């Protein structure tokens, strides 16, 4: 593969691809998995400050990179 080939992905969300040293010519149009997980956590925190009053939250995840990323962020 040509190391200088620019790749733009519309569907890749793996956090691994965010490593600019390993993938300097990669770009994406959707957020990475860790950014999505952070956004969900921020939303839940905002909901908890309102009338929702969330008492507890259980995170179920798979052992895949996708699942572990969400668990690591939380």
PyMOL Python script that loads the backbone (N, CA, C, O; Angstrom):
from pymol import cmd

cmd.read_pdbstr("""\
ATOM      1  N   UNK A   1       0.835  -1.175   0.000  1.00  0.00           N
ATOM      2  CA  UNK A   1       0.000   0.000   0.000  1.00  0.00           C
ATOM      3  C   UNK A   1       0.884   1.244   0.000  1.00  0.00           C
ATOM      4  O   UNK A   1       1.905   1.287   0.686  1.00  0.00           O
ATOM      5  N   UNK A   2       0.496   2.234  -0.756  1.00  0.00           N
ATOM      6  CA  UNK A   2       1.222   3.486  -0.821  1.00  0.00           C
ATOM      7  C   UNK A   2       1.119   4.205   0.519  1.00  0.00           C
ATOM      8  O   UNK A   2       0.008   4.498   0.961  1.00  0.00           O
ATOM      9  N   UNK A   3       2.248   4.502   1.188  1.00  0.00           N
ATOM     10  CA  UNK A   3       2.179   5.125   2.513  1.00  0.00           C
ATOM     11  C   UNK A   3       1.681   6.567   2.489  1.00  0.00           C
ATOM     12  O   UNK A   3       1.366   7.125   3.540  1.00  0.00           O
ATOM     13  N   UNK A   4       1.605   7.174   1.316  1.00  0.00           N
ATOM     14  CA  UNK A   4       1.180   8.569   1.214  1.00  0.00           C
ATOM     15  C   UNK A   4      -0.229   8.704   0.658  1.00  0.00           C
ATOM     16  O   UNK A   4      -0.644   9.792   0.259  1.00  0.00           O
ATOM     17  N   UNK A   5      -0.953   7.612   0.633  1.00  0.00           N
ATOM     18  CA  UNK A   5      -2.325   7.624   0.142  1.00  0.00           C
ATOM     19  C   UNK A   5      -3.249   8.130   1.247  1.00  0.00           C
ATOM     20  O   UNK A   5      -3.332   7.528   2.317  1.00  0.00           O
ATOM     21  N   UNK A   6      -3.937   9.229   0.985  1.00  0.00           N
ATOM     22  CA  UNK A   6      -4.866   9.784   1.970  1.00  0.00           C
ATOM     23  C   UNK A   6      -6.127   8.930   1.984  1.00  0.00           C
ATOM     24  O   UNK A   6      -6.693   8.626   0.934  1.00  0.00           O
ATOM     25  N   UNK A   7      -6.562   8.548   3.175  1.00  0.00           N
ATOM     26  CA  UNK A   7      -7.774   7.746   3.329  1.00  0.00           C
ATOM     27  C   UNK A   7      -8.779   8.531   4.160  1.00  0.00           C
ATOM     28  O   UNK A   7      -8.466   9.004   5.253  1.00  0.00           O
ATOM     29  N   UNK A   8      -9.983   8.663   3.632  1.00  0.00           N
ATOM     30  CA  UNK A   8     -11.070   9.326   4.351  1.00  0.00           C
ATOM     31  C   UNK A   8     -12.181   8.309   4.530  1.00  0.00           C
ATOM     32  O   UNK A   8     -12.711   7.781   3.552  1.00  0.00           O
ATOM     33  N   UNK A   9     -12.532   8.037   5.771  1.00  0.00           N
ATOM     34  CA  UNK A   9     -13.527   7.014   6.064  1.00  0.00           C
ATOM     35  C   UNK A   9     -14.824   7.625   6.567  1.00  0.00           C
ATOM     36  O   UNK A   9     -14.814   8.547   7.382  1.00  0.00           O
ATOM     37  N   UNK A  10     -15.933   7.106   6.077  1.00  0.00           N
ATOM     38  CA  UNK A  10     -17.241   7.548   6.562  1.00  0.00           C
ATOM     39  C   UNK A  10     -17.780   6.632   7.650  1.00  0.00           C
ATOM     40  O   UNK A  10     -18.787   6.954   8.280  1.00  0.00           O
ATOM     41  N   UNK A  11     -17.131   5.498   7.884  1.00  0.00           N
ATOM     42  CA  UNK A  11     -17.693   4.550   8.838  1.00  0.00           C
ATOM     43  C   UNK A  11     -16.738   4.030   9.892  1.00  0.00           C
ATOM     44  O   UNK A  11     -17.191   3.450  10.879  1.00  0.00           O
ATOM     45  N   UNK A  12     -15.442   4.210   9.727  1.00  0.00           N
ATOM     46  CA  UNK A  12     -14.487   3.682  10.701  1.00  0.00           C
ATOM     47  C   UNK A  12     -14.505   4.515  11.963  1.00  0.00           C
ATOM     48  O   UNK A  12     -14.297   5.727  11.918  1.00  0.00           O
ATOM     49  N   UNK A  13     -14.752   3.866  13.089  1.00  0.00           N
ATOM     50  CA  UNK A  13     -14.826   4.599  14.354  1.00  0.00           C
ATOM     51  C   UNK A  13     -13.825   4.097  15.391  1.00  0.00           C
ATOM     52  O   UNK A  13     -13.821   4.567  16.529  1.00  0.00           O
ATOM     53  N   UNK A  14     -12.987   3.157  15.007  1.00  0.00           N
ATOM     54  CA  UNK A  14     -12.023   2.589  15.949  1.00  0.00           C
ATOM     55  C   UNK A  14     -11.066   3.651  16.469  1.00  0.00           C
ATOM     56  O   UNK A  14     -10.527   4.452  15.704  1.00  0.00           O
ATOM     57  N   UNK A  15     -10.866   3.643  17.766  1.00  0.00           N
ATOM     58  CA  UNK A  15      -9.964   4.595  18.401  1.00  0.00           C
ATOM     59  C   UNK A  15      -8.520   4.365  17.932  1.00  0.00           C
ATOM     60  O   UNK A  15      -7.716   5.298  17.941  1.00  0.00           O
ATOM     61  N   UNK A  16      -8.192   3.168  17.535  1.00  0.00           N
ATOM     62  CA  UNK A  16      -6.851   2.838  17.066  1.00  0.00           C
ATOM     63  C   UNK A  16      -6.437   3.713  15.890  1.00  0.00           C
ATOM     64  O   UNK A  16      -5.269   4.081  15.763  1.00  0.00           O
ATOM     65  N   UNK A  17      -7.392   4.042  15.036  1.00  0.00           N
ATOM     66  CA  UNK A  17      -7.092   4.843  13.849  1.00  0.00           C
ATOM     67  C   UNK A  17      -6.828   6.309  14.169  1.00  0.00           C
ATOM     68  O   UNK A  17      -6.475   7.076  13.273  1.00  0.00           O
ATOM     69  N   UNK A  18      -6.989   6.714  15.421  1.00  0.00           N
ATOM     70  CA  UNK A  18      -6.720   8.095  15.828  1.00  0.00           C
ATOM     71  C   UNK A  18      -5.231   8.349  16.067  1.00  0.00           C
ATOM     72  O   UNK A  18      -4.817   9.490  16.272  1.00  0.00           O
ATOM     73  N   UNK A  19      -4.439   7.294  16.041  1.00  0.00           N
ATOM     74  CA  UNK A  19      -2.988   7.419  16.259  1.00  0.00           C
ATOM     75  C   UNK A  19      -2.356   8.076  15.029  1.00  0.00           C
ATOM     76  O   UNK A  19      -2.179   7.428  13.997  1.00  0.00           O
ATOM     77  N   UNK A  20      -2.018   9.367  15.143  1.00  0.00           N
ATOM     78  CA  UNK A  20      -1.484  10.138  14.013  1.00  0.00           C
ATOM     79  C   UNK A  20      -0.089   9.679  13.591  1.00  0.00           C
ATOM     80  O   UNK A  20       0.296   9.871  12.437  1.00  0.00           O
ATOM     81  N   UNK A  21       0.669   9.078  14.501  1.00  0.00           N
ATOM     82  CA  UNK A  21       1.997   8.578  14.126  1.00  0.00           C
ATOM     83  C   UNK A  21       1.882   7.331  13.260  1.00  0.00           C
ATOM     84  O   UNK A  21       2.644   7.153  12.310  1.00  0.00           O
ATOM     85  N   UNK A  22       0.935   6.477  13.591  1.00  0.00           N
ATOM     86  CA  UNK A  22       0.761   5.235  12.837  1.00  0.00           C
ATOM     87  C   UNK A  22      -0.079   5.449  11.576  1.00  0.00           C
ATOM     88  O   UNK A  22       0.150   4.783  10.567  1.00  0.00           O
ATOM     89  N   UNK A  23      -1.047   6.369  11.621  1.00  0.00           N
ATOM     90  CA  UNK A  23      -1.946   6.617  10.486  1.00  0.00           C
ATOM     91  C   UNK A  23      -1.981   8.119  10.165  1.00  0.00           C
ATOM     92  O   UNK A  23      -3.010   8.764  10.364  1.00  0.00           O
ATOM     93  N   UNK A  24      -0.865   8.683   9.668  1.00  0.00           N
ATOM     94  CA  UNK A  24      -0.811  10.132   9.445  1.00  0.00           C
ATOM     95  C   UNK A  24      -1.708  10.632   8.310  1.00  0.00           C
ATOM     96  O   UNK A  24      -2.021  11.820   8.246  1.00  0.00           O
ATOM     97  N   UNK A  25      -2.114   9.747   7.431  1.00  0.00           N
ATOM     98  CA  UNK A  25      -2.916  10.164   6.275  1.00  0.00           C
ATOM     99  C   UNK A  25      -4.342   9.640   6.343  1.00  0.00           C
ATOM    100  O   UNK A  25      -4.996   9.465   5.315  1.00  0.00           O
ATOM    101  N   UNK A  26      -4.819   9.392   7.552  1.00  0.00           N
ATOM    102  CA  UNK A  26      -6.175   8.889   7.742  1.00  0.00           C
ATOM    103  C   UNK A  26      -7.046   9.986   8.333  1.00  0.00           C
ATOM    104  O   UNK A  26      -6.628  10.702   9.243  1.00  0.00           O
ATOM    105  N   UNK A  27      -8.254  10.113   7.812  1.00  0.00           N
ATOM    106  CA  UNK A  27      -9.228  11.068   8.351  1.00  0.00           C
ATOM    107  C   UNK A  27     -10.590  10.394   8.375  1.00  0.00           C
ATOM    108  O   UNK A  27     -10.846   9.466   7.608  1.00  0.00           O
ATOM    109  N   UNK A  28     -11.434  10.851   9.231  1.00  0.00           N
ATOM    110  CA  UNK A  28     -12.777  10.292   9.325  1.00  0.00           C
ATOM    111  C   UNK A  28     -13.805  11.412   9.365  1.00  0.00           C
ATOM    112  O   UNK A  28     -13.485  12.545   9.723  1.00  0.00           O
ATOM    113  N   UNK A  29     -15.029  11.094   9.000  1.00  0.00           N
ATOM    114  CA  UNK A  29     -16.092  12.093   9.026  1.00  0.00           C
ATOM    115  C   UNK A  29     -17.045  11.883  10.201  1.00  0.00           C
ATOM    116  O   UNK A  29     -17.899  12.731  10.461  1.00  0.00           O
ATOM    117  N   UNK A  30     -16.911  10.783  10.901  1.00  0.00           N
ATOM    118  CA  UNK A  30     -17.707  10.550  12.105  1.00  0.00           C
ATOM    119  C   UNK A  30     -16.765  10.429  13.298  1.00  0.00           C
ATOM    120  O   UNK A  30     -15.591  10.113  13.109  1.00  0.00           O
ATOM    121  N   UNK A  31     -17.235  10.668  14.506  1.00  0.00           N
ATOM    122  CA  UNK A  31     -16.348  10.635  15.669  1.00  0.00           C
ATOM    123  C   UNK A  31     -15.873   9.224  16.005  1.00  0.00           C
ATOM    124  O   UNK A  31     -16.506   8.231  15.644  1.00  0.00           O
ATOM    125  N   UNK A  32     -14.748   9.164  16.700  1.00  0.00           N
ATOM    126  CA  UNK A  32     -14.226   7.871  17.146  1.00  0.00           C
ATOM    127  C   UNK A  32     -15.081   7.343  18.296  1.00  0.00           C
ATOM    128  O   UNK A  32     -15.871   8.080  18.887  1.00  0.00           O
ATOM    129  N   UNK A  33     -14.914   6.069  18.601  1.00  0.00           N
ATOM    130  CA  UNK A  33     -15.718   5.412  19.637  1.00  0.00           C
ATOM    131  C   UNK A  33     -15.572   6.089  20.997  1.00  0.00           C
ATOM    132  O   UNK A  33     -16.553   6.229  21.727  1.00  0.00           O
ATOM    133  N   UNK A  34     -14.355   6.511  21.341  1.00  0.00           N
ATOM    134  CA  UNK A  34     -14.173   7.129  22.656  1.00  0.00           C
ATOM    135  C   UNK A  34     -14.884   8.476  22.745  1.00  0.00           C
ATOM    136  O   UNK A  34     -15.383   8.840  23.809  1.00  0.00           O
ATOM    137  N   UNK A  35     -14.937   9.215  21.647  1.00  0.00           N
ATOM    138  CA  UNK A  35     -15.661  10.500  21.664  1.00  0.00           C
ATOM    139  C   UNK A  35     -17.168  10.276  21.792  1.00  0.00           C
ATOM    140  O   UNK A  35     -17.860  11.038  22.468  1.00  0.00           O
ATOM    141  N   UNK A  36     -17.671   9.225  21.140  1.00  0.00           N
ATOM    142  CA  UNK A  36     -19.102   8.915  21.270  1.00  0.00           C
ATOM    143  C   UNK A  36     -19.436   8.541  22.712  1.00  0.00           C
ATOM    144  O   UNK A  36     -20.446   8.984  23.258  1.00  0.00           O
ATOM    145  N   UNK A  37     -18.579   7.722  23.325  1.00  0.00           N
ATOM    146  CA  UNK A  37     -18.814   7.301  24.710  1.00  0.00           C
ATOM    147  C   UNK A  37     -18.764   8.503  25.655  1.00  0.00           C
ATOM    148  O   UNK A  37     -19.581   8.603  26.571  1.00  0.00           O
ATOM    149  N   UNK A  38     -17.812   9.414  25.438  1.00  0.00           N
ATOM    150  CA  UNK A  38     -17.726  10.608  26.283  1.00  0.00           C
ATOM    151  C   UNK A  38     -18.987  11.464  26.142  1.00  0.00           C
ATOM    152  O   UNK A  38     -19.487  12.005  27.128  1.00  0.00           O
ATOM    153  N   UNK A  39     -19.494  11.583  24.919  1.00  0.00           N
ATOM    154  CA  UNK A  39     -20.714  12.375  24.690  1.00  0.00           C
ATOM    155  C   UNK A  39     -21.917  11.757  25.404  1.00  0.00           C
ATOM    156  O   UNK A  39     -22.742  12.478  25.965  1.00  0.00           O
ATOM    157  N   UNK A  40     -22.019  10.441  25.385  1.00  0.00           N
ATOM    158  CA  UNK A  40     -23.118   9.758  26.065  1.00  0.00           C
ATOM    159  C   UNK A  40     -23.020   9.981  27.579  1.00  0.00           C
ATOM    160  O   UNK A  40     -24.027  10.224  28.243  1.00  0.00           O
ATOM    161  N   UNK A  41     -21.810   9.898  28.111  1.00  0.00           N
ATOM    162  CA  UNK A  41     -21.609  10.123  29.540  1.00  0.00           C
ATOM    163  C   UNK A  41     -21.977  11.553  29.920  1.00  0.00           C
ATOM    164  O   UNK A  41     -22.624  11.777  30.943  1.00  0.00           O
ATOM    165  N   UNK A  42     -21.568  12.518  29.105  1.00  0.00           N
ATOM    166  CA  UNK A  42     -21.909  13.927  29.367  1.00  0.00           C
ATOM    167  C   UNK A  42     -23.424  14.125  29.347  1.00  0.00           C
ATOM    168  O   UNK A  42     -23.967  14.857  30.175  1.00  0.00           O
ATOM    169  N   UNK A  43     -24.106  13.474  28.402  1.00  0.00           N
ATOM    170  CA  UNK A  43     -25.561  13.571  28.323  1.00  0.00           C
ATOM    171  C   UNK A  43     -26.212  13.008  29.586  1.00  0.00           C
ATOM    172  O   UNK A  43     -27.118  13.621  30.150  1.00  0.00           O
ATOM    173  N   UNK A  44     -25.750  11.849  30.022  1.00  0.00           N
ATOM    174  CA  UNK A  44     -26.303  11.239  31.235  1.00  0.00           C
ATOM    175  C   UNK A  44     -26.050  12.108  32.469  1.00  0.00           C
ATOM    176  O   UNK A  44     -26.905  12.206  33.349  1.00  0.00           O
ATOM    177  N   UNK A  45     -24.871  12.741  32.530  1.00  0.00           N
ATOM    178  CA  UNK A  45     -24.572  13.621  33.654  1.00  0.00           C
ATOM    179  C   UNK A  45     -25.512  14.829  33.662  1.00  0.00           C
ATOM    180  O   UNK A  45     -25.977  15.251  34.721  1.00  0.00           O
ATOM    181  N   UNK A  46     -25.788  15.379  32.484  1.00  0.00           N
ATOM    182  CA  UNK A  46     -26.714  16.513  32.399  1.00  0.00           C
ATOM    183  C   UNK A  46     -28.127  16.089  32.779  1.00  0.00           C
ATOM    184  O   UNK A  46     -28.836  16.822  33.467  1.00  0.00           O
ATOM    185  N   UNK A  47     -28.533  14.909  32.331  1.00  0.00           N
ATOM    186  CA  UNK A  47     -29.863  14.410  32.688  1.00  0.00           C
ATOM    187  C   UNK A  47     -29.979  14.203  34.198  1.00  0.00           C
ATOM    188  O   UNK A  47     -31.032  14.446  34.790  1.00  0.00           O
ATOM    189  N   UNK A  48     -28.906  13.761  34.800  1.00  0.00           N
ATOM    190  CA  UNK A  48     -28.914  13.500  36.231  1.00  0.00           C
ATOM    191  C   UNK A  48     -29.076  14.789  37.039  1.00  0.00           C
ATOM    192  O   UNK A  48     -29.598  14.750  38.153  1.00  0.00           O
ATOM    193  N   UNK A  49     -28.645  15.914  36.506  1.00  0.00           N
ATOM    194  CA  UNK A  49     -28.764  17.191  37.212  1.00  0.00           C
ATOM    195  C   UNK A  49     -30.172  17.763  37.111  1.00  0.00           C
ATOM    196  O   UNK A  49     -30.537  18.664  37.866  1.00  0.00           O
ATOM    197  N   UNK A  50     -30.958  17.240  36.180  1.00  0.00           N
ATOM    198  CA  UNK A  50     -32.328  17.718  36.011  1.00  0.00           C
ATOM    199  C   UNK A  50     -33.291  16.938  36.881  1.00  0.00           C
ATOM    200  O   UNK A  50     -32.935  16.506  37.977  1.00  0.00           O
ATOM    201  N   UNK A  51     -34.491  16.758  36.403  1.00  0.00           N
ATOM    202  CA  UNK A  51     -35.529  16.064  37.161  1.00  0.00           C
ATOM    203  C   UNK A  51     -35.426  14.546  37.054  1.00  0.00           C
ATOM    204  O   UNK A  51     -36.112  13.828  37.782  1.00  0.00           O
ATOM    205  N   UNK A  52     -34.577  14.049  36.153  1.00  0.00           N
ATOM    206  CA  UNK A  52     -34.471  12.599  35.944  1.00  0.00           C
ATOM    207  C   UNK A  52     -33.932  11.876  37.165  1.00  0.00           C
ATOM    208  O   UNK A  52     -34.421  10.802  37.518  1.00  0.00           O
ATOM    209  N   UNK A  53     -32.925  12.455  37.815  1.00  0.00           N
ATOM    210  CA  UNK A  53     -32.327  11.898  39.015  1.00  0.00           C
ATOM    211  C   UNK A  53     -31.965  10.423  38.851  1.00  0.00           C
ATOM    212  O   UNK A  53     -32.552   9.546  39.484  1.00  0.00           O
ATOM    213  N   UNK A  54     -30.995  10.179  37.994  1.00  0.00           N
ATOM    214  CA  UNK A  54     -30.512   8.820  37.747  1.00  0.00           C
ATOM    215  C   UNK A  54     -29.736   8.352  38.980  1.00  0.00           C
ATOM    216  O   UNK A  54     -28.756   8.984  39.375  1.00  0.00           O
ATOM    217  N   UNK A  55     -30.168   7.257  39.579  1.00  0.00           N
ATOM    218  CA  UNK A  55     -29.511   6.752  40.788  1.00  0.00           C
ATOM    219  C   UNK A  55     -28.345   5.838  40.490  1.00  0.00           C
ATOM    220  O   UNK A  55     -27.352   5.844  41.218  1.00  0.00           O
ATOM    221  N   UNK A  56     -28.446   5.054  39.437  1.00  0.00           N
ATOM    222  CA  UNK A  56     -27.349   4.158  39.089  1.00  0.00           C
ATOM    223  C   UNK A  56     -27.396   3.862  37.594  1.00  0.00           C
ATOM    224  O   UNK A  56     -28.421   4.028  36.933  1.00  0.00           O
ATOM    225  N   UNK A  57     -26.277   3.430  37.100  1.00  0.00           N
ATOM    226  CA  UNK A  57     -26.143   3.116  35.684  1.00  0.00           C
ATOM    227  C   UNK A  57     -25.293   1.860  35.554  1.00  0.00           C
ATOM    228  O   UNK A  57     -24.238   1.750  36.179  1.00  0.00           O
ATOM    229  N   UNK A  58     -25.746   0.935  34.758  1.00  0.00           N
ATOM    230  CA  UNK A  58     -25.002  -0.298  34.526  1.00  0.00           C
ATOM    231  C   UNK A  58     -24.528  -0.285  33.079  1.00  0.00           C
ATOM    232  O   UNK A  58     -25.319  -0.063  32.162  1.00  0.00           O
ATOM    233  N   UNK A  59     -23.256  -0.519  32.880  1.00  0.00           N
ATOM    234  CA  UNK A  59     -22.681  -0.553  31.538  1.00  0.00           C
ATOM    235  C   UNK A  59     -22.353  -1.997  31.181  1.00  0.00           C
ATOM    236  O   UNK A  59     -21.483  -2.618  31.790  1.00  0.00           O
ATOM    237  N   UNK A  60     -23.048  -2.509  30.208  1.00  0.00           N
ATOM    238  CA  UNK A  60     -22.751  -3.844  29.686  1.00  0.00           C
ATOM    239  C   UNK A  60     -21.965  -3.664  28.403  1.00  0.00           C
ATOM    240  O   UNK A  60     -22.357  -2.886  27.533  1.00  0.00           O
ATOM    241  N   UNK A  61     -20.862  -4.376  28.284  1.00  0.00           N
ATOM    242  CA  UNK A  61     -20.049  -4.232  27.067  1.00  0.00           C
ATOM    243  C   UNK A  61     -19.424  -5.565  26.697  1.00  0.00           C
ATOM    244  O   UNK A  61     -19.303  -6.474  27.518  1.00  0.00           O
ATOM    245  N   UNK A  62     -19.033  -5.649  25.445  1.00  0.00           N
ATOM    246  CA  UNK A  62     -18.376  -6.859  24.969  1.00  0.00           C
ATOM    247  C   UNK A  62     -16.875  -6.736  25.217  1.00  0.00           C
ATOM    248  O   UNK A  62     -16.387  -5.668  25.587  1.00  0.00           O
ATOM    249  N   UNK A  63     -16.163  -7.808  25.016  1.00  0.00           N
ATOM    250  CA  UNK A  63     -14.718  -7.807  25.189  1.00  0.00           C
ATOM    251  C   UNK A  63     -13.977  -7.319  23.958  1.00  0.00           C
ATOM    252  O   UNK A  63     -12.746  -7.332  23.931  1.00  0.00           O
ATOM    253  N   UNK A  64     -14.707  -6.889  22.941  1.00  0.00           N
ATOM    254  CA  UNK A  64     -14.070  -6.401  21.715  1.00  0.00           C
ATOM    255  C   UNK A  64     -13.470  -5.018  21.954  1.00  0.00           C
ATOM    256  O   UNK A  64     -13.729  -4.399  22.985  1.00  0.00           O
ATOM    257  N   UNK A  65     -12.679  -4.539  21.016  1.00  0.00           N
ATOM    258  CA  UNK A  65     -12.091  -3.204  21.126  1.00  0.00           C
ATOM    259  C   UNK A  65     -13.182  -2.153  21.253  1.00  0.00           C
ATOM    260  O   UNK A  65     -13.036  -1.204  22.024  1.00  0.00           O
ATOM    261  N   UNK A  66     -14.267  -2.305  20.515  1.00  0.00           N
ATOM    262  CA  UNK A  66     -15.388  -1.364  20.568  1.00  0.00           C
ATOM    263  C   UNK A  66     -15.987  -1.306  21.975  1.00  0.00           C
ATOM    264  O   UNK A  66     -16.214  -0.221  22.511  1.00  0.00           O
ATOM    265  N   UNK A  67     -16.239  -2.461  22.565  1.00  0.00           N
ATOM    266  CA  UNK A  67     -16.829  -2.514  23.899  1.00  0.00           C
ATOM    267  C   UNK A  67     -15.889  -2.043  24.976  1.00  0.00           C
ATOM    268  O   UNK A  67     -16.306  -1.343  25.898  1.00  0.00           O
ATOM    269  N   UNK A  68     -14.618  -2.413  24.879  1.00  0.00           N
ATOM    270  CA  UNK A  68     -13.632  -2.007  25.882  1.00  0.00           C
ATOM    271  C   UNK A  68     -13.399  -0.510  25.854  1.00  0.00           C
ATOM    272  O   UNK A  68     -13.163   0.095  26.900  1.00  0.00           O
ATOM    273  N   UNK A  69     -13.461   0.105  24.670  1.00  0.00           N
ATOM    274  CA  UNK A  69     -13.265   1.546  24.566  1.00  0.00           C
ATOM    275  C   UNK A  69     -14.321   2.289  25.363  1.00  0.00           C
ATOM    276  O   UNK A  69     -14.001   3.214  26.109  1.00  0.00           O
ATOM    277  N   UNK A  70     -15.576   1.892  25.212  1.00  0.00           N
ATOM    278  CA  UNK A  70     -16.665   2.543  25.954  1.00  0.00           C
ATOM    279  C   UNK A  70     -16.487   2.332  27.450  1.00  0.00           C
ATOM    280  O   UNK A  70     -16.711   3.256  28.232  1.00  0.00           O
ATOM    281  N   UNK A  71     -16.093   1.150  27.854  1.00  0.00           N
ATOM    282  CA  UNK A  71     -15.920   0.858  29.274  1.00  0.00           C
ATOM    283  C   UNK A  71     -14.748   1.650  29.848  1.00  0.00           C
ATOM    284  O   UNK A  71     -14.824   2.121  30.983  1.00  0.00           O
ATOM    285  N   UNK A  72     -13.678   1.803  29.094  1.00  0.00           N
ATOM    286  CA  UNK A  72     -12.507   2.537  29.570  1.00  0.00           C
ATOM    287  C   UNK A  72     -12.791   4.021  29.754  1.00  0.00           C
ATOM    288  O   UNK A  72     -12.266   4.647  30.674  1.00  0.00           O
ATOM    289  N   UNK A  73     -13.618   4.584  28.883  1.00  0.00           N
ATOM    290  CA  UNK A  73     -13.957   6.003  28.964  1.00  0.00           C
ATOM    291  C   UNK A  73     -14.811   6.271  30.185  1.00  0.00           C
ATOM    292  O   UNK A  73     -14.644   7.293  30.851  1.00  0.00           O
ATOM    293  N   UNK A  74     -15.729   5.361  30.486  1.00  0.00           N
ATOM    294  CA  UNK A  74     -16.619   5.570  31.623  1.00  0.00           C
ATOM    295  C   UNK A  74     -15.860   5.328  32.902  1.00  0.00           C
ATOM    296  O   UNK A  74     -16.426   5.450  33.988  1.00  0.00           O
TER     297      UNK A  74
END
""", "prot")
cmd.dss("prot")
cmd.show_as("cartoon", "prot")
cmd.util.cbc("prot")
cmd.orient("prot")
